[in-house]
C-alpha cells in the first residue's frame, strides 16, 4: 500500500483546508519543492499535489510550482485541481507529473477521462470527493447529484489507473478515515482505490492497510495535516502501511 504525502497549494503556499472550507485554511509554508524533497528523503515514492486555486476556478494557479516539484524529485508526482480539459492534463504530464487527477471534469465529461486514459495509459486518475454520500465538484462547492458508489461504477471500464476517494467531512480533521465507506468502494470496483481524508494517527493507517474485501485492498493513502503537525513521520507511516 502506497503512501501519498500531500501538498495542497493556494496562492503559492502549502496549505491544508478543513473539510474543504477555503475560509478554514492553515498555511504550513511557501516552498513546496523543499517539502517534497523532505518527503522523498524520508522514503516516499509518491507526492500528491492539489492546485486549490485551480480547483475552485478552473484556471491554473500553481502549475509552475507543481512543475518545479516534478523536476526536483524522483518520487512520482500525482497532481489534480482544476484539470478540466485535455490541455490542462497534457500540460501537467509534459511538466513531469506522473499521474493527473480529474474530478469535476470527470463528472461533467466522462468521455474526456476515457480519451485521456487511452492516450496516457497509467497516467490518469479520477478524483471522487464525497459529502454525505454524494459526489461534490468545483472545489467541493457544489453537489454533482450522483451517489459516490454510482460514480465509482461509472469509471470501472474507463481505463483509469486509480480512483482517489475523499470523504470531505473528514478531510483535514484528523478524526479518522471512513474505513467502512472505503471498503464499500473497494467492493464495487476492480480499479485501484487511493483513500483520502481524516488520517490522524498511525492506527488510522493500519486500519486502512487492513481493509480486505475478497482479497481486494486499498492501493494507497493520502496524508497531509497529520504529517505537517507531527502526529507521525513519513518513515513511521510507511512502516504502518507495510504491516
Secondary structure, DSSP 8 states (H G I E B T S, - for coil): -EEEEEEEEETTEEEEEETTEEEEEEEEES-HHHHHHHHHHTT-SEEEEEEHHHHHHSS-SSHHHHHHHHHH-SSEEEEESS--SHHHHHHHHHTT-SEEEESHHHHH-HHHHHHHHHHSTT-EEEEEEEETTEEEETTTTEEEEEEHHHHHHHTTTS--SEEEEEEGGGTTT-S---HHHHHHHHHT-SSEEEEES---SHHHHHHHHT--BTTB---EEEE-HHHHTTSS-HHHHHHHHH-
